Amino acid sequence: MKNFMIKGLVMSVVFGLVFSTFLSFQAQAAPKAGEKKININTASLVELQKLPRIGEKVAQRIIDFRKKNGRFRKVEEIMKVKGIGEKMFNKIKGLITVGEAPKKK
């Protein structure tokens, strides 16, 4: 009986840790109410560094990429920047935008 109770307690703690970790990752990926997404076509070096796991070097690569190739048309294109793979993209996709398409004249 004692072993059964200990196993139940351990399983509860493990489940709680896994669940709370999952929730914290979800909270990081979604902008808070009233918080604007970062426009990767216009953001400064400092603004880009506010994104999770984006340091100064990767932020500079984003800026260099858009100077060389023009504006990002969709957020998925950020994965063309060296250092941003699918894993990192999945962490930041809810926090970024490319803004509105430029109006044709």
C-alpha angles and dihedrals in degrees: 000000000000092000090050091053093048092050090049091050092048092049091050092052093047092048090048092052093047092047094047091048090052091050093049091053090050091050092052094052097051122067115237120249110285092014114123124224117246113254105224090200095060107019120122125230090264094048093050090052089062087073116095114268093002110125131178095279096051091043089054090049089054091052092045091048094053092046090053100038104026128239124342109252095197132014093245089068089074086079087073087071113096110254097028113098133164094280094054092042091055089055095051105030093095091052100051138067137178091217124226121329112260112263117250116238 
